[in-house]
Amino acid sequence: MSEPVQLKQAIDLLRKLVEDRGIPRNIRRLASESIELLSDTRLSLGLRAANVISRLDEVSSDPNAPLYARTLIWQIIAILEQLRD
């Protein structure tokens, strides 16, 4: 079974966060870990999405995050919220 389009979109946006040197290192590291979590097929799709949403939600309020990074994080969360088992 192939992965949903939303999963690919979320991973692509997370890669943008990882590659942007203007974003604090802790957020880039979290984005990188989120990509690994979403790619781990041992867990159900809904559980993977929920775990990543929880982590991103915490970091979205980081005062060091540039506004465009927060917007991107919220966009990723909105995409992941569409994923269900």
Order of alpha helices (4+ residues) and beta strands (2+ residues): alpha-alpha-alpha-alpha
